[in-house]
Amino acid sequence: MLTKTVLFILLVAAVASAQPLGAGVKIGVPATDAFKVFPDPTLGVFSGESPRYTVGPYVELRLPARMAVEVDALYRSYDFRSAGVGASGSSWEFPVLIKHRFAAGLVRPYFDAGVSFSQLSDIKLSSLNHRSNYGIVVGGGLEFNLFLVKVSPEVRYTGWAFRNFDGSQVQSNRNQLAVLVGFGF
């Protein structure tokens, strides 16, 4: 019975991998800070943190010639503290990417590029200039199969058009680098 179950799972995985649509989840860590904090002793101690993770689903439409279109929905949260008072918020980023795989085989290097849109929510700081933002995205990585799952570690750069925060104590970093790993089918 176990052999039939394993064969069935392998058959379903083979059929699913031949389909033009893929999906999964991306998790990652930022390699750069999302914002810079400038302490001002006259205004009290101010600090900001972005938890060290990014997570969200992705969908990929596979095209001929080892090309694909990928759309992600990546979540990130933020914490701010000033003179003992805390505030928090979150960000959703929506990259839309064109992806090209360079080779077929066990390990497939790829390059992706496109645009990203972001939306901040629940942040109440006076230095908030833009809740929405857009920018360019460029990345690259490797894709390989691990049992029935496609694993794709990637380094991704995002260059944002605006500084969401632009105050005397906190400024957004317009250039951000992240390390992501996708787990998909």
Secondary structure, DSSP 8 states (H G I E B T S, - for coil): -HHHHHHHHHHHHHHHHTSSEEEEEEEEEESS-SEEE--BTTTB-EEEE--S-EEEEEEEEEETTTEEEEEE-EEEEEEEEETTEEEEEEEEEEEEEEEEE---SSEEEEEEEEEEEEEEES---TTB--SEEEEEEEEEEEEEEETTEEEEEEEEEEEESS-SBBSSSEEE-SEEEEEEEEEE-
